[in-house]
Amino acid sequence: MKGDIVESVVEYLAKEIVEDAEAVEVTIIEEGPDEVVAEVRAAKRDMGRVIGRRGRVARAIRAVAQAAAEEEGLDAGVEFID
């Protein structure tokens, strides 16, 4: 399925950052023929950790997700959902 690598990478990163790893959910949504979006959900108290100060952690996760997507010939985005 499209975005399997992206899903695995984003899920791994998010679970390593948060305190409640069981609450992390990553869902892949196909936006087009060559584009996927990973939706990340975590416990309310962990969202600050996932996003980071001034969004630095979120930007880093997005950069790694894009690199993973390129392995599959895709473009990837990451959205953090409360």
C-alpha positions in Angstrom: 0.0 0.0 0.0 1.2 3.5 -0.7 2.9 5.2 2.2 3.8 2.1 4.2 7.4 3.4 4.8 6.1 6.8 5.7 3.7 5.4 8.2 6.3 3.2 9.8 8.9 6.0 10.1 6.5 8.6 11.5 5.0 6.2 13.9 8.4 5.1 15.2 9.5 8.8 15.6 6.3 9.8 17.4 6.4 6.8 19.8 10.0 7.5 20.7 9.2 11.2 21.6 6.0 10.8 23.7 5.5 9.4 27.2 2.4 7.4 26.3 3.4 5.5 23.2 0.3 3.4 23.3 -1.8 6.5 22.5 0.1 7.3 19.2 -1.9 6.6 16.0 -0.7 7.3 12.5 -3.1 7.1 9.6 -2.1 7.4 6.0 -4.5 9.2 3.6 -3.9 9.2 -0.1 -4.2 12.7 -1.4 -3.5 11.9 -5.0 -1.7 9.5 -7.3 1.7 10.4 -5.9 0.9 12.1 -2.6 0.1 10.9 0.9 -0.6 12.6 4.2 0.3 11.0 7.6 -2.2 12.1 10.3 -0.6 11.8 13.8 -2.7 11.5 16.9 -1.2 11.4 20.4 -2.4 11.9 23.9 -3.3 15.5 24.7 -0.4 15.9 27.1 2.1 14.6 24.6 1.2 16.9 21.6 3.5 19.6 22.9 6.4 17.1 22.8 5.5 16.0 19.2 5.3 19.5 17.9 8.2 20.9 19.9 9.1 24.5 20.6 8.3 26.7 17.7 7.4 23.5 15.7 11.0 22.3 15.4 10.2 18.7 16.2 7.2 18.8 13.8 9.4 20.2 11.0 12.0 17.5 11.6 9.3 14.7 11.5 8.0 16.2 8.2 11.5 16.3 6.7 12.1 12.6 7.6 8.7 11.7 6.3 9.4 13.3 3.0 12.7 11.5 2.7 10.9 8.2 3.5 8.3 9.0 0.8 10.9 9.6 -1.8 11.9 5.9 -1.3 8.4 5.1 -2.6 8.4 7.8 -5.3 5.8 9.9 -3.4 5.4 13.3 -1.8 4.4 13.2 1.9 2.9 15.6 4.4 2.3 15.2 8.1 -0.6 16.7 10.0 -0.8 16.7 13.8 -4.3 16.2 15.0 -5.5 17.0 18.6 
